[in-house]
Amino acid sequence: MNERRINLHLVSEATGETLNTLARATVPQFENTHIVMHRWSLIRTSFQLHRVLDGIEHEPGPVLSTLVDQALRGELETMCRRLNLPVVPVLDPVMNMLQEYIGEVAAHRPGRQYVMNADYFKRIDAMHYVLQHDDGQAQPGLAEADVVLVGVSRSSKTPTCFFLANRGIKAANVPLVPHAGLPEGLEQAQCPVIGLAIEAQALIDIRRHRLRLIGNGGQTGAIRHTETDYVDEEAVKAELLWARRLCNRNGWPVIDVTRRSIEETAATVLQLMEAWHERKKKQAAVSS
């Protein structure tokens, strides 16, 4: 079957993350069409918009927009009507619903979601925390963590922590290494501790790829170690079994990340964190 090709223009007055997220959620549903995305971000003046309009005219295709400035929206919609192209202002349904429910007219000022308020600085602090407490570093600082992720090497702990940090969550991660012992106080942590598990073959593939990258980077001897316990099938299975039993013994919930994206893993971590805090509230209410 010949694959159809279309252009999709994402026009944003801010970073474009809202439109990127929407596109990631919808575009993969069209398996027989190659959708080429054109991202136009930080469009806040008429001069900037003219570059967008030239691009749409040169490579016509439907438009998704988060422009809130009425003058810019008018120019964009006029061009799309002339080219007979659909344009969808994706914020309008939610904005209109909130206006009607709250009884307040929206400000329609660009970039309002990116003000440097307390939430912004909380995210920055969380980023610094993740950097300082990655891979078992600065272990005394675990007492400040909102959540601790544990798992064997290459089980996606670090990228998950960084994703959580962008939500303002201080996430530490601790590698589980047989016979190495756990950081002092981890088993009595005053925050949720969550294990990340992965299927043996998937982990072996990831580790072998990592070793190849190290070898290509010029670190001598890296390739010679590709058949050590780090990637040996039986050794890896034993390592994963030990890690899961450790989590079970400590009552730490485990997420299987084998077929999960980082976003899905992080969402599950947030659910488990919420459940942990709910249990703590109930325990406190009973004890009082």
Secondary structure by P-SEA (a helix, b strand, c coil): cbbbbbbbbbbbcccaaaaaaaaaaccccccccbbbbbbbcccccaaaaaaaaaaaaabbbbbbbccccaaaaaaaaaaaaaacbbbbccaaaaaaaaaaaacccccccccccccccaaaaaaaaaaaaaaaccccccccccccccbbbbbccccaaaaaaaaaaaaccbbbbbbbbccccccccccccccbbbbbbbcaaaaaaaaaaaaaaaaaacccccccccccccccaaaaaaaaaaaaaaaaaacbbbbbcccccaaaaaaaaaaaaaaaaaaaaaaaaaac
